[in-house]
Structures are given as structure tokens and as C-alpha cells.
Amino acid sequence: MVKTKEEKQIVRLRFRSYDHNLLDKSLRQIVDLLQKEGIEIRGPVPLPTEIRKYTVNRSPFIYKKSMEQFEIRIHKRILDILNPSSRILELFNSLDLPAGVEVEIKV
């Protein structure tokens, strides 16, 4: 007898933010909400921080060799929802996330 492995449907939520404190706080809210509903989740898993560095001249004319450096850090997290129902989509539509947190949903 050959047993077939049951296929699990997964909804992957990918969060991005410039502020890691804001990102962690909003993820804590989402995880608490999903656990209250009894939904099986995996994560949040931190991904490597993307760092973008920019070098800019301080002065265009006299002090050409003097430069300033700036960087932007983008923090990322992944949250997987196992065996989602239609109720989950309703929860995320009603969820109010802060302005600095971006969410990408993949089914």
C-alpha cells in the first residue's frame, strides 16, 4: 500500500519595514490574533536585513573629496499560515497595520 502525502495549502505573508521595532510589534499583534482564532502558523522568521548604502559629495565645488555616507536598512520577516480558511482573508482585510509596515501575500 502506498500512502499519499496530504497536500497542505500555505499562505505566505512577507513583511517589510524600515523600523524593526514597529515591525515586531505589529507581528506580535498578528500572531496573537491568529492564535486566538486557532489557526496553525509557522514563524515569524527573520530574513537578512537589506542594507542600501549611498555616498554623496558634501560640496560640489571646493571640497570635492569630502563625502557623506548614508544607509537605509530594510527589515524583513516571513509568516506562514497552514491550511487557511476564507475567514483568514477577512481578518487581514479588517486588520489595521501601521503606515511603515508593508505586507505581501502569496497563496
Stockholm file with secondary structure:
# STOCKHOLM 1.0

chainA/1-107         MVKTKEEKQIVRLRFRSYDHNLLDKSLRQIVDLLQKEGIEIRGPVPLPTEIRKYTVNRSPFIYKKSMEQFEIRIHKRILDILNPSSRILELFNSLDLPAGVEVEIKV
#=GR chainA/1-107 SS CCCCCCCCCEEEEEEEESCHHHHHHHHHHHHHHHHHTTCCEEEEEEEEEEEEEEEEESCSSSCTTCEEEEEEEEEEEEEEEESCCHHHHHHHHHCCCCTTEEEEEEC
#=GC SS_cons         CCCCCCCCCEEEEEEEESCHHHHHHHHHHHHHHHHHTTCCEEEEEEEEEEEEEEEEESCSSSCTTCEEEEEEEEEEEEEEEESCCHHHHHHHHHCCCCTTEEEEEEC
//
